[in-house]
Amino acid sequence: MAFTSTRRLFLQGTALTGAAAALTACSQKSAEEQAQQANAANDKAVEEQMKLPSTAWERVDYDQVADGGTFTIAIAQVPANWNQSHIDGNEVSLSAIMETVCPETPLKASENGEAKPDPDYIKSAELTSEDPQIVTVKFNEKAVWSDGTPVTVDDLISQQKAQNGENDKYQTASTTGWSSIKEIRKINDFEAEIEYAETFPFWNIYLYPSLPKAVTATPEAFNGLSTEPTLTRGPFAIDNIDATGGVITVKRNDKWWGRAPKLESIIFKVTTQQNQAQAFVNGELDYIDISDGDTYGQAKGRKDAVIQKSNGLSWSHLTLNVGGADGAFGDAKVREAIFRGIDRNAVARAVMEPLESPVILVNNYIYMPGQEGYEDSFGDLKFDPEASAKLLEEAGYKKNGDVYEKDGKPLAFSLIIPAETKSSEDRARQIMTNLNAVGFKVDLQTVPADKYFDDYVIPGSFAAVSFGWRGTLFAEQSGTNVFLKDSGQNFTGFAPESLEGLNKELHSELDPSKRVEIANKFSKEQFGAFTVLPFYATPTIIGLTEGFVNVGAAQFETTDWTAVGKKA
């Protein structure tokens, strides 16, 4: 399933397994010959991956789907905050749940990525003036929140005021888009004019409220959704939350005004990455997102299931906190030394070979490989331990035994990983091995998986972390927020000054070709910060109980949850 979030979502256990290692001699052939063969094979595999479908699920007409049944999905955690616009709610587990009960945007994306307003929510939306830019939107009057109250323009006005960045007491994940709106003028309860302060090309995303006015009226209400969800407006509604058992159940929404969902209920079950495969093989789960070789191998052994592959939007990375390593990461030369001291190809091969997928390194912060606009932003970046060591020496560090020191302090830091997430541990071990060989002193710190983001990543209580970002259909709109100075999604503590101006240019440019040019300039500027090191792109790989249709692996296409079920 694809997510219609307008923000990049973080993934706790984006793949890495320790089953494969960097190239080793296994025959009489030289290392160089082996590398050439491996690269040639990988190039061929890249071509094959680019041929993967954008949507891989079995497509069946609504009338051909059986009525009833339950669908069980694995998630990583019970949401820490049920507000998906809050910084603590900006993660994939909540997004998966909310797609069924309250999709964030009122858009439906097709297989090729074309997004149009969902008529269940919006009757019409059009640009009625270019200077000033004004959009006129008409809501579907039948739409109601899960308590039966209408979804109105007042909800939209209140949400825009909460998320436009003017009141920093609102702990919002992103102000992008909302901050570009000058005014929302209410024509009636279901029609409004949205005027932008300047040209804004992504206006079709910010047309409809995902939160009721009661939640956005005050910072206290906005920030306080922790143990219980707010009102929703989707084909399903929250039925039960078992936080202790890690089970969230949604059922058909009896207030839903659209066509009835085929499924009776959907169960979201918290299952650690290392336990997902066995639970899937045992038939306890109908849907798992596969991101490591061990899970992939086990899942293929289930006879009444299918494995689907499509192109994807996910990428893993190493993020550095500039205040980390006792202040050492405040020096750009030290951060660059880390970038040049890690063998990204070795990390990627260890992951992708067990997944029977090629190595596709991500060398751009906005676009994914193969996506229109993508170009290499990283120039001469390559694995070069000697260059890494030289950078440390230029920064004033000297070797004392195996570890570099400065002013009597060793160049030491911890890489924080979530417990029971083998992929994260294996990725971290590869990073640790590379950097310790250069002269860093890296150790691994394991923390409870359900505390990883809330207690460490989001508050910036780390020196280095490695997780995954899941991109969106709206690359230029959503891709920059992760790196901006005041963004709730920038966990590095740093942003180049040039990014704010480039972001403003990007978000006010109507010419698509010029936006690509600006986005790539933004990407190159961000690379020079040496704070976020991307690794590899992964295809979307889904394990699915046989017989379920209209759901599964997809790069762009929105899942229509009313049409998901068993084939009749």
C-alpha positions as CSV (number, residue, x, y, z in Angstrom):
1,M,0.0,0.0,0.0
2,A,1.2,3.5,-0.7
3,F,0.8,6.4,1.7
4,T,-0.7,9.7,0.7
5,S,1.1,11.6,3.4
6,T,2.6,15.0,2.3
7,R,5.5,14.5,4.7
8,R,8.3,12.0,4.7
9,L,7.6,9.3,7.3
10,F,10.3,7.7,9.4
11,L,10.7,3.9,9.4
12,Q,12.1,2.1,12.4
13,G,13.6,-0.9,10.8
14,T,14.4,-0.2,7.2
15,A,16.3,-3.1,6.0
16,L,19.7,-4.5,6.6
17,T,20.7,-8.1,7.2
18,G,24.0,-9.6,8.1
19,A,23.6,-12.5,5.8
20,A,25.8,-11.0,3.0
21,A,29.1,-9.3,3.4
22,A,31.3,-7.2,1.2
23,L,33.0,-9.0,-1.7
24,T,35.4,-11.7,-0.6
25,A,37.6,-14.0,-2.6
26,C,35.9,-17.3,-3.2
27,S,37.8,-18.6,-6.2
28,Q,40.9,-18.1,-8.2
29,K,39.7,-14.9,-9.7
30,S,41.2,-11.6,-8.5
31,A,39.3,-9.2,-6.3
32,E,39.2,-6.8,-9.2
33,E,37.6,-9.4,-11.5
34,Q,35.1,-10.3,-8.9
35,A,34.2,-6.7,-8.4
36,Q,33.8,-6.2,-12.2
37,Q,31.5,-9.3,-12.4
38,A,29.5,-8.1,-9.4
39,N,29.1,-4.6,-10.9
40,A,28.0,-6.0,-14.2
41,A,25.5,-8.3,-12.6
42,N,24.2,-5.4,-10.5
43,D,23.8,-3.1,-13.5
44,K,21.7,-5.8,-15.1
45,A,19.7,-6.2,-12.0
46,V,19.1,-2.4,-11.8
47,E,17.6,-2.6,-15.3
48,E,15.4,-5.4,-14.2
49,Q,14.3,-3.5,-11.0
50,M,13.4,-0.5,-13.1
51,K,11.0,-2.8,-15.0
52,L,9.1,-3.6,-11.8
53,P,5.5,-2.4,-11.8
54,S,4.5,0.7,-10.0
55,T,1.6,-1.3,-8.6
56,A,1.9,-5.0,-8.1
57,W,-1.4,-6.0,-6.4
58,E,-4.1,-8.0,-8.1
59,R,-6.7,-5.5,-9.3
60,V,-10.4,-6.6,-9.1
61,D,-13.6,-4.6,-9.6
62,Y,-15.4,-3.7,-6.4
63,D,-18.4,-6.0,-7.2
64,Q,-16.0,-9.0,-7.5
65,V,-14.8,-8.7,-3.9
66,A,-16.4,-10.8,-1.3
67,D,-18.3,-9.1,1.5
68,G,-16.9,-9.4,5.1
69,G,-13.8,-10.7,6.7
70,T,-10.8,-9.4,8.6
71,F,-7.4,-8.3,7.4
72,T,-4.4,-8.3,9.8
73,I,-1.5,-6.0,9.2
74,A,1.9,-5.9,11.1
75,I,3.0,-2.5,12.5
76,A,6.0,-1.5,14.5
77,Q,4.5,0.2,17.5
78,V,1.3,1.6,19.1
79,P,1.3,5.3,18.1
80,A,2.9,7.6,20.6
81,N,0.6,10.3,19.5
82,W,-2.6,9.9,17.5
83,N,-2.2,13.3,15.8
84,Q,-0.5,12.5,12.4
85,S,0.3,16.2,12.0
86,H,2.2,16.3,15.4
87,I,5.9,15.6,15.4
88,D,5.4,12.5,17.6
89,G,2.8,11.2,15.1
90,N,5.0,11.4,12.1
91,E,5.7,7.7,11.6
92,V,4.6,4.9,9.4
93,S,2.6,2.8,12.0
94,L,0.2,5.7,12.6
95,S,0.1,6.5,8.9
96,A,-0.9,2.9,8.1
97,I,-3.8,3.0,10.6
98,M,-4.9,6.5,9.6
99,E,-5.1,5.6,5.9
100,T,-8.1,3.5,6.7
101,V,-9.9,5.9,9.1
102,C,-8.7,9.4,8.2
103,P,-6.4,9.8,5.1
104,E,-4.3,12.9,5.5
105,T,-4.9,14.3,2.1
106,P,-8.1,14.3,0.0
107,L,-6.3,13.0,-3.0
108,K,-6.3,9.7,-4.9
109,A,-3.1,8.7,-6.7
110,S,-3.2,6.4,-9.8
111,E,-0.6,3.8,-10.7
112,N,1.4,6.4,-12.7
113,G,1.3,8.9,-9.9
114,E,-1.4,11.2,-11.1
115,A,-3.3,12.7,-8.1
116,K,-6.8,13.9,-8.2
117,P,-9.3,15.1,-5.5
118,D,-11.2,12.2,-3.9
119,P,-14.9,12.9,-4.6
120,D,-15.8,11.4,-1.2
121,Y,-14.3,14.6,0.3
122,I,-14.1,17.3,-2.4
123,K,-16.6,18.1,-5.1
124,S,-14.4,20.5,-6.9
125,A,-11.2,22.5,-6.6
126,E,-9.9,25.0,-9.1
127,L,-7.4,27.8,-9.4
128,T,-9.8,30.8,-9.9
129,S,-7.1,33.6,-9.8
130,E,-3.4,33.6,-10.6
131,D,-2.5,37.0,-9.2
132,P,-3.2,36.8,-6.3
133,Q,-3.3,33.1,-6.4
134,I,-6.7,32.0,-5.2
135,V,-8.1,28.5,-5.1
136,T,-11.9,27.9,-4.8
137,V,-12.8,24.6,-3.1
138,K,-16.1,22.9,-2.5
139,F,-16.5,20.2,0.1
140,N,-18.7,17.1,-0.2
141,E,-21.6,18.1,2.1
142,K,-22.2,14.5,3.0
143,A,-18.8,14.1,4.7
144,V,-19.0,13.9,8.5
145,W,-16.6,13.2,11.3
146,S,-17.0,9.9,13.1
147,D,-19.4,11.4,15.6
148,G,-21.7,12.5,12.8
149,T,-20.9,16.3,12.8
150,P,-20.2,17.7,9.3
151,V,-16.6,18.3,8.0
152,T,-16.7,22.1,7.4
153,V,-14.6,25.0,6.2
154,D,-14.2,26.0,9.9
155,D,-12.2,22.9,10.5
156,L,-9.9,23.8,7.6
157,I,-9.4,27.4,8.8
158,S,-8.5,26.2,12.3
159,Q,-6.0,23.6,11.1
160,Q,-4.3,26.2,8.9
161,K,-3.9,28.5,11.8
162,A,-2.5,25.7,13.9
163,Q,0.0,24.6,11.4
164,N,1.2,27.8,9.7
165,G,4.1,28.2,12.1
166,E,3.0,31.5,13.7
167,N,2.4,29.8,17.1
168,D,5.4,27.7,18.0
169,K,3.4,26.1,20.9
170,Y,1.9,23.8,18.3
171,Q,4.3,20.9,18.0
172,T,3.6,20.3,14.3
173,A,5.7,18.0,12.1
174,S,5.6,20.5,9.2
175,T,4.4,23.9,8.4
176,T,5.0,23.5,4.7
177,G,2.0,24.6,2.6
178,W,0.0,25.9,5.5
179,S,2.5,28.7,6.0
180,S,2.1,29.8,2.4
181,I,-1.6,30.5,2.8
182,K,-2.5,34.2,3.4
183,E,-6.1,33.7,4.2
184,I,-9.0,31.2,3.9
185,R,-12.3,33.0,3.3
186,K,-15.4,31.1,4.1
187,I,-18.2,31.4,1.5
188,N,-20.4,28.9,3.4
189,D,-19.9,25.8,5.5
190,F,-18.7,23.8,2.5
191,E,-17.1,26.3,0.2
192,A,-14.1,28.5,0.6
193,E,-11.5,30.7,-1.2
194,I,-7.9,29.9,-0.3
195,E,-5.6,32.9,-1.0
196,Y,-1.9,32.4,-1.1
197,A,0.6,35.0,0.0
198,E,2.7,34.2,-3.1
199,T,2.7,31.7,-5.9
200,F,2.4,28.1,-4.6
201,P,2.4,25.2,-7.1
202,F,1.3,22.5,-4.6
203,W,-2.0,24.0,-3.7
204,N,-4.0,20.9,-4.4
205,I,-2.6,19.2,-1.3
206,Y,-3.9,21.8,1.3
207,L,-7.6,21.7,0.5
208,Y,-9.2,19.7,3.3
209,P,-8.9,19.2,7.1
210,S,-7.5,16.0,8.5
211,L,-8.3,17.2,12.0
212,P,-11.5,18.7,13.5
213,K,-11.5,22.2,14.9
214,A,-11.7,20.9,18.5
215,V,-8.2,19.4,18.1
216,T,-6.6,22.4,16.4
217,A,-8.2,25.2,18.4
218,T,-5.5,25.2,21.1
219,P,-1.9,24.0,21.4
220,E,-3.0,21.9,24.4
221,A,-5.6,20.0,22.4
222,F,-3.2,19.6,19.4
223,N,-0.3,18.3,21.4
224,G,-2.4,16.2,23.7
225,L,-3.5,13.3,21.5
226,S,-1.5,10.5,23.1
227,T,-3.6,7.7,24.4
228,E,-6.7,8.2,22.3
229,P,-7.4,9.1,18.7
230,T,-9.5,12.1,17.7
231,L,-12.5,12.1,15.5
232,T,-11.9,10.6,12.1
233,R,-13.6,10.7,8.7
234,G,-12.8,7.5,6.7
235,P,-14.5,4.3,5.6
236,F,-13.4,2.7,8.8
237,A,-13.4,3.9,12.4
238,I,-11.4,3.0,15.5
239,D,-13.1,0.2,17.4
240,N,-10.6,-0.8,20.1
241,I,-7.1,0.1,21.2
242,D,-5.3,-2.5,23.3
243,A,-2.1,-0.7,24.1
244,T,-0.8,-3.4,26.4
245,G,-1.3,-6.1,23.8
246,G,-0.3,-4.0,20.9
247,V,-3.5,-4.5,18.9
248,I,-5.6,-1.7,17.3
249,T,-8.8,-2.8,15.6
250,V,-10.8,-0.7,13.2
251,K,-14.3,-1.5,11.9
252,R,-16.7,-0.2,9.3
253,N,-17.6,3.3,10.0
254,D,-21.4,3.5,10.4
255,K,-21.3,7.2,9.7
256,W,-19.5,6.7,6.3
257,W,-21.3,8.3,3.4
258,G,-19.4,6.6,0.6
259,R,-19.7,3.0,-0.7
260,A,-19.5,0.5,2.0
261,P,-16.1,-1.2,2.7
262,K,-16.0,-4.9,1.8
263,L,-14.0,-5.8,4.9
264,E,-15.7,-6.0,8.2
265,S,-12.6,-5.0,10.2
266,I,-8.9,-4.5,10.0
267,I,-6.5,-5.4,12.8
268,F,-3.1,-3.7,13.2
269,K,-0.9,-5.9,15.3
270,V,2.4,-4.7,16.8
271,T,5.0,-7.3,15.8
272,T,8.8,-6.8,16.1
273,Q,10.8,-7.1,12.9
274,Q,12.4,-10.3,14.0
275,N,9.0,-11.9,14.7
276,Q,7.1,-10.8,11.7
277,A,8.2,-13.6,9.4
278,Q,7.2,-16.4,11.7
279,A,3.9,-14.7,12.5
280,F,3.2,-14.4,8.8
281,V,4.2,-18.0,8.1
282,N,1.9,-19.1,11.0
283,G,-1.0,-17.2,9.4
284,E,-1.3,-14.7,12.2
285,L,-0.7,-11.8,9.8
286,D,-2.1,-11.2,6.3
287,Y,0.2,-8.3,5.4
288,I,3.9,-7.6,6.2
289,D,6.3,-5.0,4.7
290,I,9.5,-7.0,4.0
291,S,12.7,-5.1,4.5
292,D,15.3,-7.7,5.3
293,G,16.6,-11.0,3.8
294,D,15.7,-13.2,6.8
295,T,12.1,-12.2,6.6
296,Y,12.0,-12.4,2.9
297,G,13.4,-16.0,2.9
298,Q,10.9,-17.2,5.5
299,A,7.9,-15.4,4.0
300,K,8.5,-17.1,0.6
301,G,8.0,-20.4,2.4
302,R,4.4,-19.8,3.2
303,K,2.3,-21.8,0.7
304,D,-0.9,-19.8,0.9
305,A,0.7,-16.4,0.4
306,V,2.2,-14.3,-2.4
307,I,5.2,-12.0,-2.4
308,Q,4.7,-8.8,-4.4
309,K,7.4,-6.4,-5.6
310,S,7.0,-2.9,-6.9
311,N,9.3,0.1,-7.2
312,G,9.4,2.1,-4.0
313,L,10.1,5.4,-2.3
314,S,12.0,4.3,0.8
315,W,15.7,4.9,1.6
316,S,17.9,4.3,4.6
317,H,20.5,6.7,6.0
318,L,22.8,7.7,8.7
319,T,21.9,11.0,10.5
320,L,24.4,12.9,12.6
321,N,23.6,15.3,15.4
322,V,26.0,18.3,15.1
323,G,26.1,18.5,18.9
324,G,27.1,14.9,19.2
325,A,30.4,13.1,20.0
326,D,31.1,15.6,22.8
327,G,30.9,18.5,20.2
328,A,33.2,16.8,17.7
329,F,30.3,16.7,15.1
330,G,30.2,20.4,15.1
331,D,33.2,20.3,12.8
332,A,32.2,19.7,9.2
333,K,35.5,18.0,8.5
334,V,34.7,15.4,11.1
335,R,31.3,14.8,9.5
336,E,32.8,14.6,6.0
337,A,35.3,12.1,7.4
338,I,32.4,9.9,8.4
339,F,30.8,10.2,4.9
340,R,34.0,9.1,3.2
341,G,34.8,6.5,5.8
342,I,31.7,4.3,5.2
343,D,31.5,1.8,2.4
344,R,27.9,2.4,1.2
345,N,28.2,-0.3,-1.4
346,A,29.1,-2.9,1.2
347,V,26.2,-1.8,3.4
348,A,23.8,-2.0,0.4
349,R,25.0,-5.3,-0.8
350,A,24.5,-6.8,2.6
351,V,20.9,-5.8,2.4
352,M,19.9,-6.1,-1.2
353,E,21.4,-9.4,-2.2
354,P,19.3,-11.4,0.4
355,L,16.2,-9.5,-0.9
356,E,17.2,-10.6,-4.5
357,S,17.3,-6.9,-5.4
358,P,20.1,-4.7,-6.9
359,V,22.2,-2.1,-5.2
360,I,20.8,1.4,-6.1
361,L,22.6,4.0,-4.1
362,V,20.6,7.2,-3.4
363,N,22.7,10.3,-4.3
364,N,19.9,12.9,-4.1
365,Y,17.9,14.3,-1.2
366,I,14.8,15.2,-3.1
367,Y,14.3,12.6,-5.9
368,M,14.6,8.9,-5.8
369,P,16.6,7.0,-8.5
370,G,14.5,6.6,-11.6
371,Q,12.2,9.5,-10.6
372,E,11.9,12.3,-13.0
373,G,14.4,15.1,-12.0
374,Y,16.9,12.7,-10.3
375,E,20.5,13.5,-10.7
376,D,23.7,12.7,-8.7
377,S,24.2,15.5,-6.1
378,F,27.2,13.8,-4.4
379,G,30.0,14.4,-6.9
380,D,33.1,12.6,-6.0
381,L,31.8,10.9,-2.8
382,K,33.3,7.4,-2.5
383,F,34.6,5.0,0.1
384,D,38.0,6.4,0.9
385,P,39.4,5.6,4.4
386,E,42.7,7.4,3.6
387,A,40.8,10.6,2.7
388,S,38.7,10.2,5.9
389,A,41.8,10.0,8.1
390,K,43.3,13.0,6.3
391,L,40.2,15.0,7.0
392,L,40.5,14.2,10.7
393,E,44.1,15.2,10.8
394,E,43.2,18.5,9.1
395,A,40.6,19.0,11.9
396,G,43.4,18.7,14.5
397,Y,43.1,15.1,15.5
398,K,46.0,12.8,16.1
399,K,46.1,9.0,16.4
400,N,46.7,7.6,19.9
401,G,46.9,3.9,19.3
402,D,43.9,3.0,17.1
403,V,41.8,6.0,18.0
404,Y,42.0,9.7,17.0
405,E,42.1,12.2,19.8
406,K,42.0,16.0,20.2
407,D,42.7,17.9,23.4
408,G,43.0,14.6,25.2
409,K,39.5,13.5,24.2
410,P,39.0,10.4,21.9
411,L,36.8,10.7,18.9
412,A,34.1,8.5,20.3
413,F,30.3,8.3,19.9
414,S,27.4,5.8,20.3
415,L,25.2,4.8,17.4
416,I,21.7,4.3,18.9
417,I,19.6,1.4,17.6
418,P,16.1,0.0,18.5
419,A,16.0,-3.3,20.2
420,E,14.7,-6.4,18.4
421,T,15.3,-4.8,15.0
422,K,17.9,-6.9,13.4
423,S,18.2,-4.8,10.3
424,S,19.1,-1.7,12.3
425,E,21.6,-3.6,14.3
426,D,23.3,-5.1,11.3
427,R,23.4,-1.8,9.5
428,A,24.9,-0.2,12.5
429,R,27.6,-2.9,12.8
430,Q,28.7,-2.3,9.2
431,I,29.0,1.5,10.0
432,M,30.8,0.8,13.2
433,T,33.3,-1.6,11.5
434,N,34.1,0.9,8.8
435,L,34.6,3.9,11.1
436,N,36.5,2.1,13.8
437,A,39.0,1.0,11.1
438,V,39.5,4.7,10.2
439,G,40.2,5.6,13.9
440,F,36.8,6.5,15.3
441,K,35.7,4.8,18.5
442,V,32.1,3.8,17.8
443,D,29.9,1.6,20.0
444,L,26.3,0.5,19.7
445,Q,23.6,1.6,22.2
446,T,20.4,-0.5,22.1
447,V,17.3,1.1,23.4
448,P,13.6,-0.1,23.6
449,A,12.1,0.0,20.2
450,D,9.0,1.9,21.3
451,K,11.2,4.6,22.8
452,Y,13.6,4.9,19.9
453,F,11.9,7.9,18.2
454,D,10.1,9.5,21.1
455,D,12.9,9.5,23.6
456,Y,16.0,9.7,21.4
457,V,15.5,10.7,17.7
458,I,12.9,13.4,18.0
459,P,14.3,15.2,21.1
460,G,17.8,15.0,19.5
461,S,19.2,12.8,22.4
462,F,21.8,11.1,20.2
463,A,25.1,11.5,18.3
464,A,24.2,9.2,15.4
465,V,21.1,7.2,14.3
466,S,20.2,5.2,11.3
467,F,16.6,4.6,10.2
468,G,14.6,5.0,7.0
469,W,12.6,7.7,5.3
470,R,9.6,6.8,3.2
471,G,9.2,9.4,0.5
472,T,6.0,10.6,-1.0
473,L,4.5,11.2,-4.4
474,F,5.1,14.9,-3.9
475,A,8.9,14.9,-3.9
476,E,9.5,18.6,-4.4
477,Q,6.9,19.6,-1.8
478,S,7.8,17.1,0.9
479,G,11.5,16.4,0.3
480,T,12.9,19.7,1.6
481,N,11.3,19.8,5.0
482,V,13.6,17.1,6.5
483,F,16.6,19.5,6.2
484,L,15.2,23.0,7.0
485,K,16.4,24.8,10.1
486,D,13.2,25.0,12.1
487,S,11.6,21.8,10.8
488,G,10.3,19.3,13.3
489,Q,11.7,16.6,11.0
490,N,15.3,17.9,11.0
491,F,17.0,16.0,13.7
492,T,20.6,17.1,12.9
493,G,20.6,20.4,14.7
494,F,21.9,22.2,11.6
495,A,20.9,23.5,8.2
496,P,22.9,25.4,5.6
497,E,21.7,29.0,5.5
498,S,21.1,28.8,1.7
499,L,18.4,26.2,2.1
500,E,15.7,28.5,3.3
501,G,16.0,30.7,0.2
502,L,16.1,27.8,-2.1
503,N,13.1,26.2,-0.4
504,K,11.1,29.4,-0.9
505,E,12.1,29.5,-4.6
506,L,11.1,25.9,-5.0
507,H,7.7,26.4,-3.4
508,S,6.9,29.4,-5.5
509,E,8.0,28.3,-8.9
510,L,5.2,27.1,-11.3
511,D,7.6,26.0,-14.1
512,P,8.3,22.2,-13.5
513,S,11.7,22.3,-15.3
514,K,12.8,25.2,-13.1
515,R,11.6,23.4,-10.0
516,V,13.8,20.4,-10.9
517,E,16.7,22.8,-11.3
518,I,16.1,24.4,-7.9
519,A,15.5,21.1,-6.2
520,N,18.8,19.7,-7.4
521,K,20.6,22.8,-6.3
522,F,19.0,22.3,-2.9
523,S,20.2,18.7,-2.8
524,K,23.8,19.7,-3.6
525,E,23.7,22.4,-0.9
526,Q,22.4,19.9,1.6
527,F,25.1,17.4,0.7
528,G,27.8,20.0,1.7
529,A,26.4,20.0,5.2
530,F,27.5,16.4,5.8
531,T,24.7,15.6,8.2
532,V,22.6,13.0,6.5
533,L,24.2,10.2,4.5
534,P,21.8,8.3,2.3
535,F,22.5,4.6,1.6
536,Y,20.3,2.7,-0.8
537,A,16.8,2.7,-2.3
538,T,14.6,-0.3,-1.7
539,P,11.8,-1.7,-3.7
540,T,8.5,-2.2,-1.9
541,I,8.2,-5.9,-1.0
542,I,5.0,-7.2,0.5
543,G,4.0,-10.5,1.9
544,L,0.3,-11.0,1.4
545,T,-2.2,-13.8,2.3
546,E,-3.3,-15.4,-1.0
547,G,-6.7,-14.3,-2.2
548,F,-6.7,-10.7,-0.9
549,V,-7.0,-8.2,-3.7
550,N,-6.7,-4.5,-4.4
551,V,-3.9,-4.2,-1.7
552,G,-0.2,-4.8,-1.6
553,A,3.0,-3.4,-3.1
554,A,2.7,0.0,-4.7
555,Q,4.9,2.9,-5.4
556,F,2.3,5.7,-5.8
557,E,-1.2,4.3,-6.0
558,T,-3.6,5.0,-3.2
559,T,-5.2,2.0,-1.6
560,D,-9.0,2.1,-1.9
561,W,-9.9,0.5,1.4
562,T,-13.5,0.1,0.4
563,A,-12.4,-2.4,-2.3
564,V,-9.9,-4.4,-0.2
565,G,-11.0,-8.0,0.6
566,K,-11.0,-11.6,-0.6
567,K,-11.7,-12.2,-4.3
568,A,-15.3,-13.5,-4.6
